[in-house]
Structures are given as C-alpha cells and as structure tokens.
Amino acid sequence: MGMPFRQSVRLGRYLLKQKLLRRDKFPLLVELEPLFACNLKCAGCGKIEQPAALLKKRMPVEQAVAAIEESGAPMVSIAGGEPLMHKQIDEIVRQLLDRNKIVFLCTNALLMPKHLHKFKPHRNFAWMVHVDGLKERHDLSVSHEGGFEGAIEAIKMAKAAGFRVMTNTTFFNTDTPQTVIGVLDYLNNVVEVDNMQISPAYAYQKAPDQEHWLGVSETRELFAKAFANGRRKKWRLNHSPVFLDFLEGKRDLECTAWGIPSYSLLGWQRPCYLLDDSYAATYKELIEETDWSAFGRGKDPRCANCMAHCGYEPTAVIATLGSLKETMRAAVGR
C-alpha cells in the first residue's frame, strides 16, 4: 500500500499548479524545527549537539507559520529536537491546520500522554512517532530503557482518542531483513498504525554515531530481501512504489534536495535537512542562491551513500504523479 489517497490527490493538484506556473523548484513538504532541545540523546541524531544557548531557544509561533506560508508547501513535518517541549507547539499546529496544511508532528512519544489533551483529531493532522525497531533495538537507538514501551503505549492512547498515527523508522547497518520485517509487521499488524515511513540511515556530520550507516549496496540488499515475497504490498507504507523500488535497487533516482527544505532557528538550511553548509534568511534566497546542481550522489562526496527519504522521495513523488502508469500503480499499492 502507498500514500493515503487524500494526500496523493492533494499533491497531484499541487504539482499541476506548479507546472501551470512553470516553476521548476518548489517544496512538497517543509521540515520545520521550532527547537533543537530534546528529552532524549539518540545515537543517530546530532540536534542536541547545538550550543547550550541555542538549545534554550524556541521559535515564535508567528515566525514558524510565516516561514511555511512563504514557502507555499502543502505539507509540514514538525520535528526538532522534541516538538512537545515547545510550550506553544499546539498553537503552531492549529494555525497551520487553519491554513489548510497537512501537518505531521514528529515525536519520540514519551511526552505524548502529558500533552495529548492539547490537540484535537483533524483530517489533515497525524502524529509521527519514531520507532527504530522492536524493544531492544529501539531502546538502544534512543539510549533510553523503556523508550519502546512508552512509544507504543502513547500510540495506542492517541489512536483510542481518534488521532491518525504514523511511525517513522530509520534502519542502520546493524539491521537485517528479519529486523526490518519484524518491526514493520508489528507496527502494521499488531499496533495497527495508520501508515509507516522508513529510511536508511545517513551519516550526517553532527550525529554522535558515525559507525553504523548503510552504504548504497547495503541498503539495496537489505530492502530487496525485506520486501521479497510481496511483503511490501501488505504494509501500510507512506511511500510511493517508485521510492520503494529505489530502496531495493530496482531503479535509480536523482536527489531532489530542494523538494523537502528544512527551516529551523538558524533559518533555511542549505542544501538539505542532512547537510548544513549555510543558512538562508528567506525561502526565496534558499531557492535562488543555492547551487542545487552540486549535490547528490556522484556530485558531492558527502552524498555518496545517501538514499534518505528527504532527498529521494520528492523525486519519486514527482515521477509518480507525472506518469499515468505510475499513478495507477501507486493507487493499487504495487
């Protein structure tokens, strides 16, 4: 199964509009980081490596909403840090929903039970809970014993309250086809989350763990085996079939670094969510003054092993919605 029908239709209309306006670069989704502080110290995340003074800062609601409005993106993924540590995160979500944005609130879920009452179910809103494997694997990844049980209980609580709940799972070179199958089967069939996102880990500079990243050949081998025997069709994956083909090596894609730009307390991050060469003050400056042709595998050595969702799913979505054959394939989940 692929992306939800409503989300696909929304993206299709948006892409048609960009084509009619003859825009060649536009955001499908913005990664919004209204803070860098977090209640965990995950091995694969370098956000809390920021200076102490910056970790204390919180983005004002008006600034966060204005950045999304400036970009014109139809979807927003609110990350961090841990967004639930932002005292006005519910107001940011409400204002974005009022502007008809599709909003994903990313969280490790440990603070969800305390803050769930501040939010209301909405057709354009979903919780995005990070679950990096089953209990032992997840707790090791987040460096917190009990992290897995806490996340699963929070998911169940949110679903019982009528919320749409998705998960995001990152896989490392310590994973095997069996661990991929195990966590996706569990989330899909036992916890029954609405959709799941997956991505191979990428070794960006500030991450504490620099040893357990997947190379391109390792990624393809891992997912080809995990997806074998028609398994990927049974999972409610929030991805286009084209992106899943890419993960298992059935086709190659160019990185579309401008497709999912990142906006944080430091500004618009160049060139992408995982590389921070510099920052732009405005979205217009980001798009017009970045040499987008310089990034991607075969162009920048830092991109050599990257197959991350934020760079390649936009390429896959554009390819899918620009082809009747691929659109039909996505509709039937193949």
C-alpha positions as CSV (number, residue, x, y, z in Angstrom):
1,M,0.0,0.0,0.0
2,G,1.2,3.5,-0.7
3,M,0.5,7.1,0.4
4,P,-3.1,7.8,1.6
5,F,-5.5,8.7,-1.2
6,R,-6.2,12.2,0.2
7,Q,-2.5,13.0,0.4
8,S,-1.9,11.8,-3.1
9,V,-4.7,13.9,-4.5
10,R,-3.5,17.0,-2.7
11,L,0.0,16.5,-4.0
12,G,-1.3,15.9,-7.5
13,R,-3.2,19.2,-7.5
14,Y,-0.2,21.0,-6.1
15,L,2.1,19.6,-8.7
16,L,-0.3,20.5,-11.5
17,K,-0.4,24.1,-10.2
18,Q,3.4,24.3,-10.2
19,K,3.5,23.0,-13.8
20,L,1.0,25.6,-14.9
21,L,3.0,28.3,-13.1
22,R,6.1,26.9,-14.8
23,R,8.0,26.6,-11.6
24,D,10.9,24.2,-11.7
25,K,11.7,24.2,-8.0
26,F,9.1,24.0,-5.2
27,P,8.7,22.4,-1.8
28,L,6.5,19.3,-1.4
29,L,7.0,19.4,2.4
30,V,8.9,21.6,4.8
31,E,10.8,20.1,7.7
32,L,10.1,22.7,10.5
33,E,12.3,22.6,13.5
34,P,11.0,25.1,16.1
35,L,13.6,24.0,18.6
36,F,16.6,21.8,18.9
37,A,16.2,20.7,22.6
38,C,15.2,17.1,23.2
39,N,14.4,14.8,26.2
40,L,16.5,12.0,24.7
41,K,20.0,11.6,23.3
42,C,19.6,9.4,20.3
43,A,22.8,7.9,18.8
44,G,21.8,8.8,15.3
45,C,20.8,12.4,15.9
46,G,23.1,15.4,16.3
47,K,20.5,18.1,17.0
48,I,21.3,18.4,20.7
49,E,25.0,19.0,19.8
50,Q,24.0,22.6,19.2
51,P,25.3,25.2,21.7
52,A,23.6,25.4,25.1
53,A,22.2,28.9,24.4
54,L,20.6,27.7,21.1
55,L,19.1,24.7,22.9
56,K,17.2,27.0,25.2
57,K,15.6,28.9,22.3
58,R,12.1,28.3,21.0
59,M,10.8,29.6,17.7
60,P,7.9,32.0,18.0
61,V,4.6,30.9,16.6
62,E,4.4,33.8,14.1
63,Q,7.9,33.0,12.7
64,A,7.1,29.3,12.2
65,V,3.8,30.0,10.4
66,A,5.3,32.8,8.3
67,A,8.1,30.5,7.1
68,I,5.6,27.9,5.9
69,E,3.4,30.5,4.3
70,E,6.4,32.0,2.5
71,S,7.4,28.6,1.0
72,G,3.9,27.7,-0.1
73,A,4.4,24.0,0.8
74,P,1.2,21.9,1.2
75,M,2.7,19.7,3.9
76,V,4.7,20.3,7.1
77,S,6.7,17.9,9.2
78,I,7.3,19.4,12.6
79,A,10.5,18.0,14.1
80,G,13.3,19.0,16.4
81,G,14.6,18.1,19.0
82,E,11.4,17.1,20.6
83,P,8.5,19.4,19.5
84,L,6.4,18.6,22.6
85,M,9.0,20.5,24.6
86,H,7.9,23.7,22.8
87,K,5.2,25.3,25.0
88,Q,3.2,26.6,22.0
89,I,3.5,23.6,19.7
90,D,-0.2,23.1,19.8
91,E,-0.8,26.7,18.6
92,I,1.7,26.2,15.8
93,V,-0.2,23.1,14.7
94,R,-3.6,24.8,15.0
95,Q,-2.5,27.8,12.9
96,L,-1.0,25.6,10.2
97,L,-4.2,23.5,10.1
98,D,-6.2,26.7,9.8
99,R,-4.2,27.4,6.7
100,N,-5.1,24.0,5.2
101,K,-1.7,22.5,5.6
102,I,-1.2,18.8,6.1
103,V,0.7,18.5,9.4
104,F,2.8,15.7,10.8
105,L,4.0,16.1,14.4
106,C,7.2,14.1,14.9
107,T,7.9,12.9,18.4
108,N,9.6,10.1,20.4
109,A,6.1,9.9,22.1
110,L,7.4,9.9,25.7
111,L,5.7,13.2,26.4
112,M,2.5,12.5,24.4
113,P,0.4,11.3,27.4
114,K,1.0,14.6,29.1
115,H,0.2,16.8,26.1
116,L,-2.4,14.8,24.1
117,H,-5.3,16.8,25.5
118,K,-3.9,20.0,23.8
119,F,-4.6,18.6,20.4
120,K,-7.8,17.5,18.5
121,P,-8.1,14.9,15.8
122,H,-8.2,16.6,12.3
123,R,-8.2,15.1,8.9
124,N,-5.0,16.9,8.0
125,F,-3.1,16.1,11.2
126,A,-1.1,13.0,12.2
127,W,1.3,12.1,14.9
128,M,4.6,10.8,13.5
129,V,6.2,8.6,16.2
130,H,9.8,7.5,15.9
131,V,10.1,3.7,16.4
132,D,13.5,2.5,15.4
133,G,12.9,-1.3,15.8
134,L,11.4,-3.6,18.4
135,K,12.2,-3.1,22.1
136,E,15.9,-3.9,22.4
137,R,16.8,-2.2,19.1
138,H,14.7,0.9,19.7
139,D,15.9,1.4,23.3
140,L,19.5,1.1,22.2
141,S,18.8,3.6,19.4
142,V,17.3,6.2,21.7
143,S,19.6,5.5,24.6
144,H,16.7,5.1,26.9
145,E,15.4,1.9,28.6
146,G,11.6,1.8,28.4
147,G,11.5,4.0,25.3
148,F,9.8,1.4,23.2
149,E,7.0,0.6,25.7
150,G,6.5,4.3,26.2
151,A,6.1,4.9,22.5
152,I,3.8,2.0,21.9
153,E,1.5,3.0,24.8
154,A,1.4,6.5,23.6
155,I,0.4,5.3,20.1
156,K,-2.4,3.2,21.5
157,M,-3.6,6.2,23.6
158,A,-3.6,8.5,20.6
159,K,-5.5,6.0,18.4
160,A,-8.0,5.5,21.1
161,A,-8.6,9.2,21.2
162,G,-9.3,9.3,17.4
163,F,-6.0,10.6,16.1
164,R,-4.3,9.4,13.0
165,V,-0.9,7.9,14.0
166,M,2.1,7.2,11.7
167,T,5.6,5.9,12.5
168,N,9.0,6.7,11.2
169,T,11.7,4.1,11.3
170,T,15.4,4.5,10.4
171,F,17.5,1.5,9.6
172,F,21.2,1.1,10.1
173,N,23.9,-1.4,9.1
174,T,23.1,-3.4,12.3
175,D,19.7,-4.2,10.9
176,T,18.9,-7.4,8.9
177,P,16.0,-8.3,6.7
178,Q,14.5,-10.0,9.7
179,T,14.6,-7.0,12.0
180,V,13.0,-4.8,9.2
181,I,10.3,-7.4,8.7
182,G,9.8,-7.8,12.5
183,V,9.2,-4.1,13.3
184,L,7.1,-3.4,10.2
185,D,4.9,-6.5,10.8
186,Y,4.5,-5.5,14.4
187,L,3.6,-1.8,13.7
188,N,1.3,-2.8,10.8
189,N,-0.5,-5.9,12.1
190,V,-0.3,-5.6,15.9
191,V,-0.2,-1.9,16.8
192,E,-2.1,-1.1,13.5
193,V,-0.7,2.3,12.9
194,D,-2.3,4.2,10.0
195,N,0.9,4.5,7.9
196,M,4.7,3.9,8.3
197,Q,7.7,5.7,6.9
198,I,11.1,4.1,6.5
199,S,14.5,5.4,5.6
200,P,18.1,4.1,5.5
201,A,20.3,6.0,8.0
202,Y,22.6,8.7,6.6
203,A,25.9,9.6,8.2
204,Y,25.5,13.4,8.6
205,Q,28.3,15.2,10.3
206,K,26.9,16.0,13.7
207,A,25.4,12.6,14.6
208,P,27.2,11.0,17.6
209,D,27.2,7.5,16.0
210,Q,29.4,7.6,12.9
211,E,29.9,3.9,12.5
212,H,26.6,2.3,11.7
213,W,25.4,3.9,8.4
214,L,24.3,2.0,5.4
215,G,26.1,2.2,2.1
216,V,24.2,2.1,-1.2
217,S,24.8,-1.6,-1.9
218,E,24.0,-2.5,1.7
219,T,20.7,-0.5,1.5
220,R,19.6,-2.2,-1.7
221,E,20.4,-5.7,-0.4
222,L,18.7,-5.1,2.9
223,F,15.4,-3.8,1.4
224,A,15.4,-6.2,-1.5
225,K,15.4,-9.1,1.0
226,A,12.9,-7.4,3.4
227,F,10.5,-6.6,0.6
228,A,10.7,-10.1,-1.1
229,N,7.7,-12.4,-1.5
230,G,5.3,-9.5,-1.8
231,R,5.7,-8.3,1.8
232,R,5.9,-4.6,1.0
233,K,2.4,-4.7,-0.6
234,K,1.0,-5.8,2.8
235,W,2.5,-3.0,4.8
236,R,0.8,0.5,5.0
237,L,3.9,2.3,3.9
238,N,3.6,6.1,3.4
239,H,5.8,5.9,0.3
240,S,5.3,5.8,-3.5
241,P,6.1,2.5,-5.2
242,V,8.8,4.3,-7.1
243,F,10.7,5.2,-3.9
244,L,10.4,1.6,-2.6
245,D,11.7,0.4,-6.0
246,F,14.7,2.8,-5.4
247,L,15.4,1.4,-2.0
248,E,15.7,-2.1,-3.2
249,G,17.7,-1.3,-6.3
250,K,15.1,-1.8,-9.0
251,R,15.7,1.8,-10.3
252,D,17.9,4.8,-9.6
253,L,16.8,8.3,-8.9
254,E,18.4,11.7,-8.7
255,C,18.3,13.6,-5.4
256,T,15.8,16.4,-5.3
257,A,17.4,18.3,-2.4
258,W,15.0,21.3,-2.9
259,G,11.9,19.1,-2.5
260,I,11.9,18.9,1.3
261,P,13.7,22.0,2.6
262,S,14.4,22.5,6.3
263,Y,13.6,25.6,8.3
264,S,14.9,26.0,11.9
265,L,16.0,28.5,14.5
266,L,19.0,29.1,12.2
267,G,17.0,29.8,9.1
268,W,16.6,27.8,5.8
269,Q,19.2,25.1,5.8
270,R,21.4,24.7,2.7
271,P,21.2,22.4,0.9
272,C,19.0,19.9,2.7
273,Y,17.8,18.5,6.0
274,L,21.0,16.5,6.4
275,L,23.7,18.9,5.2
276,D,24.1,22.3,6.7
277,D,26.7,24.2,4.6
278,S,25.0,27.5,5.4
279,Y,21.6,29.1,6.1
280,A,19.4,31.5,4.1
281,A,17.2,34.1,5.7
282,T,14.3,33.6,3.3
283,Y,12.9,30.8,1.3
284,K,13.4,32.9,-1.9
285,E,17.1,33.2,-1.0
286,L,17.4,29.5,-0.4
287,I,16.0,28.6,-3.8
288,E,17.6,31.3,-5.9
289,E,21.1,31.4,-4.3
290,T,21.8,27.7,-3.8
291,D,23.7,25.7,-6.5
292,W,21.4,22.7,-6.5
293,S,23.3,21.0,-9.3
294,A,26.2,20.5,-6.9
295,F,24.5,17.9,-4.7
296,G,23.6,14.3,-4.9
297,R,25.4,11.0,-5.5
298,G,28.2,11.4,-8.0
299,K,28.4,15.2,-7.4
300,D,29.2,15.8,-3.7
301,P,31.3,13.1,-1.9
302,R,29.2,13.6,1.2
303,C,26.1,12.4,-0.7
304,A,27.8,9.1,-1.9
305,N,25.9,6.8,0.4
306,C,22.7,8.8,0.9
307,M,19.4,7.2,0.0
308,A,17.4,9.1,2.6
309,H,13.7,9.8,2.3
310,C,14.1,13.6,2.4
311,G,16.2,13.6,-0.8
312,Y,14.7,10.9,-2.9
313,E,11.0,10.6,-2.1
314,P,10.3,14.0,-3.7
315,T,11.9,12.7,-6.9
316,A,9.7,9.6,-6.7
317,V,6.5,11.5,-6.0
318,I,7.1,13.8,-9.0
319,A,7.9,10.8,-11.2
320,T,4.8,9.0,-9.9
321,L,2.3,11.9,-10.3
322,G,3.8,12.8,-13.7
323,S,3.1,9.3,-15.1
324,L,-0.4,7.8,-15.6
325,K,1.2,4.3,-15.3
326,E,2.9,5.1,-12.0
327,T,-0.1,6.9,-10.7
328,M,-2.3,3.8,-11.3
329,R,0.4,1.6,-9.8
330,A,0.5,3.8,-6.7
331,A,-3.3,3.7,-6.4
332,V,-3.3,-0.1,-6.2
333,G,-0.3,-0.3,-4.0
334,R,2.1,-2.0,-6.3
